[in-house]
Every structure is written in C-alpha cells, then in structure tokens.
Amino acid sequence: MKVSVVIPTHNRSDALTETLQKLSLQKFSEEWELFVVNNNCTDDTDEIVGQQNLPVKVNLIYEKTPGAAASRNAGARVARGKYLVFLDNDILVEPDFLERHLHALQMNPSCWIVGKVNNLPEQERTAFGTFRKSLAALDSSLEIKEISGFTGANSSMPRRDFEALGGFDKRFYDASSEDHELAMRARKQLGIKVLYFPSIVAVHNDWAGWTFSDFCLRQEIYARFEYLLWKKYGREHPRLKLVEENLPPNWSNDSSTLLFRKVVKRILAASVTQTSLKGSCSILEKFAPSRPFLHRLYKLAIAGAINKGFREGMQTYEKE
C-alpha cells in the first residue's frame, strides 16, 4: 500500500460530498486507501459516505474525542500506506493530487509536503475575499521552498514519521495550531524539513469565507490555541509577536509601545467595538468595497477577534 488518505469530519456532509467527488476523479496508478473519520457527527455524514462511488473503498471510522487532531490520529492508526496524506473535509483537489504528493515525497526523503490552498473563486471576488487574498501567507510564485508553517488541509508525510512522533497533540481540539505543533516536533526530534509545493493545488470550500463575521469567528477560535502553543514552546512559538501583544499588560516590564498595543487590542475585543466594526464593514462592503479604509477596519476587527480568543484560551489553559 503506497498512500493512505485521512479526512476528519464533523457535521459538514455537504462539503464532504464535494471533497469525495473530487477524490473520485484521481488519476493514480498506485494502490491507495481512504479513511473518513466521523468525529461525533449528527448530520447525514454516514449516508453521504455510503453513497459515494470512488475507485477505492471509503473506510468510515469513528472517533469520540473531539477535534481534528484526535480524528487524524484515529485514521492514521489504522492506515497501511507507506505515506499519509491529510485532507480537510472541505478541500477540493485536482485529478493529479495524489500523484503529485507521492512524487514529491519520493523525490524528497526526510521531508514533509504542503500543497497550495486557494479560496473559492466566487469568494475571492467579494470585497472581503479580495482583502483576504492579500493576507495569504505563501506567495503566488511557482518556487518549491522550505517553509516554517504546516497545514493539515493539504499535506503528506511518511507514516513512520507520524508514528515516531505519536501523532497530533489532542489538546488542540479545534483545527488550529495542531498541525504547526506537529511540524515543530518533527523539526526538533526528527530533523524534518517541510517543503511547499505550489503545483499541488487544492481549493478550500471554506465555511468562514463567505462573510467577514464568520472569518472573525474563526480567527477567535484559532487564537484560543495560540496560548496553549506558547505555553508548550515559550519563545519558540512561531508567532511570538502575536503572543506578546495579546498577553495581559505587564505594567512594570512592558514598553510604553507594547502597553499601548495591548490596551488598544483589549478595546477592539470588546463586544460593542466588535459589533460596531463589523457593522461598519458590512456597510462599506455594499457602498465602497474598494476603499482602503475598509481594509483598515477589517484589520482592526480581526485584531480584536484574535485578542478575545487568546484571552479565552488563557482562561482555559493557564492552570494546566
């Protein structure tokens, strides 16, 4: 068995249907297997999986521990492939997706592979979509390069590496930071390099890509786990500036600039401020979608959402 594909899912049967339909078009001559991990779904996920017609059997397994990390671990435990390919349940792939991942892995031993993830074209055409595209962490060049980040949405690795590391840390139960954390351990313990292959293209059928309010909600969810990552790795945290600016003010040691930033972020995180900023963005999206002022408001609202989530994470994890 060459490749095992693992897809965690929770109540996204509509998106999962499209993901599996795209996988069914794979032009891949090697032996592969597919695992869909039902993570406490209450929708029609099981029925949807049973209706799919793929070139390989869709193995449906169940994981009760909440989160993408635990679900991916459950799929990897029963996988037989030499290589693991991780997909999210809302990722739409090209027919050469598995072929490209396998080729990249075989040509780059001791490396993990991350592909490019684009937003839906119809989402990118909105006022917020244009702004969001400008925030992309990876550039639009065709250069293969080593990167510091990692994503479970479109990635692959040798199964032996995953097993040596013991899989994802289940404490990162929302799909946030668990992939970065795994890659950090891989670099420290195994000397792994993560390579970005822009030619391995997928499209994100993103629930948080349609409205700015949904995007802010997801940034808030993501930020809850930034504190846990900082608590585990300290100053090795890959987004240390984010951590420093969202920790509580230290009136004795923080510089005046840092104190100012922290106070501003607290104000931006307040419910009344968030409501006002999002409402203003909604109006400008309709009547002045290309104005630079709108992009400034986006950034302020996002900063507030991150601060709110970060402080929620502190309350949850500071006693661990």
C-alpha positions in Angstrom: 0.0 0.0 0.0 1.5 3.3 -1.1 -0.8 6.0 0.2 -3.4 6.4 2.9 -5.7 9.4 2.7 -7.2 10.6 6.0 -10.2 13.1 6.2 -11.6 14.1 9.6 -15.1 15.5 9.5 -17.7 16.9 11.9 -21.2 17.9 10.5 -20.0 19.1 7.1 -21.7 16.5 4.9 -22.4 19.0 2.2 -18.8 20.0 1.9 -17.6 16.4 2.4 -19.7 15.3 -0.6 -17.8 17.6 -2.9 -14.5 16.7 -1.4 -15.1 13.0 -2.0 -16.4 13.6 -5.5 -13.2 15.4 -6.4 -11.2 12.5 -4.9 -13.1 10.1 -7.1 -11.5 11.6 -10.2 -8.0 10.7 -9.2 -5.7 9.5 -12.0 -3.4 7.5 -9.8 -2.0 4.1 -10.7 -0.6 3.2 -7.3 -2.5 1.4 -4.5 -4.2 3.7 -2.1 -6.9 3.7 0.6 -9.2 6.3 2.1 -10.4 6.9 5.6 -13.2 9.3 6.6 -13.2 9.8 10.3 -16.7 10.6 11.8 -16.0 12.9 14.7 -19.3 12.9 16.6 -21.4 13.9 13.5 -25.1 14.3 14.0 -25.9 15.0 10.3 -26.1 12.6 7.4 -22.4 12.1 7.1 -22.6 8.2 7.2 -25.3 8.2 4.5 -23.3 10.5 2.3 -20.2 8.4 2.6 -22.1 5.3 1.7 -23.4 6.9 -1.5 -20.0 7.8 -2.9 -18.5 6.0 -5.9 -14.7 6.1 -5.6 -12.0 3.9 -7.2 -11.2 2.6 -3.7 -13.4 1.7 -0.7 -14.3 4.6 1.6 -13.5 3.3 5.1 -15.7 5.0 7.7 -14.3 5.0 11.2 -15.5 6.8 14.4 -13.6 8.9 16.9 -15.4 10.3 20.0 -12.6 12.6 21.3 -13.5 16.0 19.8 -11.2 17.6 17.3 -9.3 17.2 14.0 -6.2 16.2 15.9 -7.8 13.1 17.5 -9.6 12.3 14.3 -6.5 12.3 12.2 -4.7 10.2 14.8 -7.6 7.7 14.6 -7.3 7.4 10.8 -3.5 7.2 10.9 -3.7 4.3 13.4 -5.5 2.0 11.0 -3.7 3.2 7.9 -1.5 0.8 6.0 0.1 3.1 3.5 3.8 4.0 3.4 2.7 7.6 3.2 -0.1 9.6 4.8 -2.0 12.3 3.0 -4.1 14.6 5.2 -7.1 16.5 3.8 -9.8 18.5 5.5 -13.4 17.8 4.7 -13.8 21.0 2.6 -10.8 20.6 0.3 -11.3 20.2 -3.4 -8.4 18.5 -5.2 -7.3 18.1 -8.8 -7.1 14.7 -10.6 -3.3 14.6 -10.2 -3.4 15.4 -6.5 -2.2 12.0 -5.1 0.3 11.6 -8.0 1.9 14.9 -7.2 2.1 14.3 -3.5 3.6 10.8 -4.0 6.2 12.1 -6.5 7.2 15.0 -4.1 7.6 12.6 -1.2 9.7 10.1 -3.2 12.0 12.8 -4.6 12.5 14.5 -1.1 13.3 11.9 1.6 13.1 13.2 5.2 10.7 15.9 4.1 7.0 16.6 4.5 5.0 18.2 1.7 2.5 21.0 1.9 0.4 22.0 -1.2 -1.2 25.3 -2.1 -4.7 26.0 -0.9 -6.7 28.6 -2.8 -10.0 30.1 -1.8 -13.1 29.5 -3.9 -13.1 31.9 -6.9 -16.5 33.2 -6.0 -15.4 34.0 -2.5 -12.3 35.9 -3.8 -14.5 38.1 -5.9 -16.2 39.6 -2.9 -14.9 42.8 -1.2 -13.7 40.7 1.8 -12.3 38.0 -0.4 -10.1 40.5 -2.2 -8.7 41.6 1.2 -8.3 38.1 2.4 -6.3 37.0 -0.6 -3.8 39.8 0.2 -3.2 38.2 3.6 -2.1 34.8 2.1 1.0 33.6 3.9 2.5 31.9 0.9 3.3 33.9 -2.2 2.0 33.2 -5.7 5.3 32.1 -7.2 5.9 28.6 -8.5 9.0 28.1 -6.5 9.4 25.0 -4.3 10.8 26.0 -1.0 11.2 25.1 2.6 8.7 26.8 4.9 8.2 27.1 8.7 4.4 26.6 8.6 2.3 23.5 8.1 -1.3 22.7 7.4 -3.4 19.5 7.7 -5.6 20.7 4.9 -3.3 19.6 2.1 -0.2 17.8 3.3 1.6 14.5 3.3 4.4 12.7 5.1 5.9 9.2 5.6 3.8 7.2 8.0 6.9 6.2 10.0 7.5 9.9 10.9 3.9 10.3 12.1 4.2 7.2 14.3 7.6 8.2 15.7 6.1 11.5 16.9 3.0 9.9 18.4 0.6 11.9 16.1 -1.1 15.2 16.7 -1.5 16.7 20.2 -5.2 16.1 21.0 -5.3 19.1 23.3 -5.5 21.3 20.2 -9.0 20.0 19.6 -10.2 22.7 17.1 -8.5 22.6 13.8 -6.0 25.2 14.8 -2.2 25.1 15.6 -2.3 21.3 15.9 -0.6 21.0 12.5 2.0 23.7 13.3 2.7 22.0 16.6 3.3 18.6 15.0 5.7 20.1 12.5 7.6 21.9 15.3 8.1 18.5 17.0 9.1 16.9 13.7 11.8 19.5 13.1 13.2 19.2 16.7 13.0 15.5 17.1 13.5 14.1 13.6 15.2 16.9 11.7 12.3 17.1 9.2 12.0 19.8 6.6 8.6 21.0 5.4 8.6 21.8 1.6 5.9 23.9 0.0 4.8 22.7 -3.5 2.6 25.3 -5.2 2.0 22.8 -8.0 -0.1 20.7 -5.7 -3.2 22.9 -5.8 -6.4 22.5 -3.9 -9.4 24.8 -3.3 -10.8 25.5 0.1 -14.6 25.2 0.2 -14.5 27.4 3.3 -17.4 27.9 5.7 -15.7 31.1 7.0 -15.0 32.5 3.6 -18.5 34.0 2.8 -18.9 36.7 5.4 -16.4 38.8 7.4 -18.2 37.9 10.6 -17.7 34.2 10.1 -14.0 34.9 9.3 -13.6 36.8 12.6 -15.3 34.0 14.5 -12.7 31.5 13.1 -9.8 33.8 14.0 -11.2 33.9 17.5 -11.3 30.1 17.6 -7.8 29.8 16.2 -6.4 32.3 18.7 -7.7 30.2 21.7 -5.0 27.7 21.0 -2.2 30.2 20.4 -1.8 30.5 24.2 -1.6 26.7 24.5 1.1 26.6 21.9 3.0 29.4 23.6 2.7 27.6 27.0 4.2 24.5 25.4 7.0 26.1 23.5 7.6 29.5 25.0 9.7 31.8 22.9 9.9 29.2 20.2 6.3 30.0 19.3 6.2 30.7 15.6 4.0 33.8 16.0 5.7 35.3 19.1 4.7 38.9 18.3 1.1 37.9 18.3 1.5 36.3 21.7 3.4 39.2 23.2 0.8 41.7 22.1 -2.2 39.7 23.4 -0.8 38.7 26.8 -2.1 40.8 29.8 -0.3 44.1 30.3 2.8 43.9 32.5 2.9 47.5 33.8 6.4 47.1 35.2 8.2 45.5 32.3 6.3 46.2 29.1 7.5 49.1 27.0 5.1 52.0 26.5 4.6 51.0 22.9 3.7 47.4 23.9 1.4 48.6 26.7 -0.4 50.8 24.2 -0.9 48.0 21.7 -2.3 45.7 24.4 -4.7 48.3 25.7 -5.9 49.0 22.1 -6.4 45.3 21.4 -8.5 45.0 24.6 -10.7 47.8 23.4 -11.0 46.3 20.0 -12.0 42.9 21.5 -14.9 44.4 23.4 -18.3 43.2 22.2 -19.6 46.7 21.5 -16.5 47.5 19.5 -16.6 44.3 17.5 -20.3 44.9 16.7 -19.6 48.4 15.6 -16.6 47.4 13.4 -18.4 44.5 11.7 -21.4 46.7 11.1 -19.3 49.4 9.5 -17.5 46.8 7.3 -20.8 45.5 6.1 -22.0 49.0 5.1 -18.7 49.8 3.3 -18.8 46.4 1.5 -22.0 47.5 -0.1 -21.3 51.1 -0.9 -17.5 51.5 -1.0 -15.9 48.0 -1.4 -12.6 49.1 -2.8 -11.8 51.9 -0.3 -8.5 51.4 1.7 -10.5 52.5 4.8 -12.5 49.3 4.6 -9.3 47.2 4.7 -8.2 49.1 7.8 -11.4 48.3 9.5 -11.0 44.6 8.6 -7.6 44.6 10.3 -8.9 46.3 13.4 -11.8 43.8 13.8 -9.5 40.8 13.2 -7.1 42.1 15.8 -9.9 42.4 18.3 -11.2 38.9 17.5 -7.8 37.4 18.0 -7.4 39.2 21.3 -10.7 37.9 22.5 -9.9 34.3 21.5 -6.4 34.5 23.0 -7.7 35.6 26.4 -10.4 32.8 26.3 -7.5 30.4 25.7 -5.6 31.8 28.7 -8.6 31.2 30.9 -8.9 27.6 29.7 -5.2 26.5 29.7 -3.3 28.7 32.3 -4.0 26.1 35.0 -2.7 23.1 33.1 
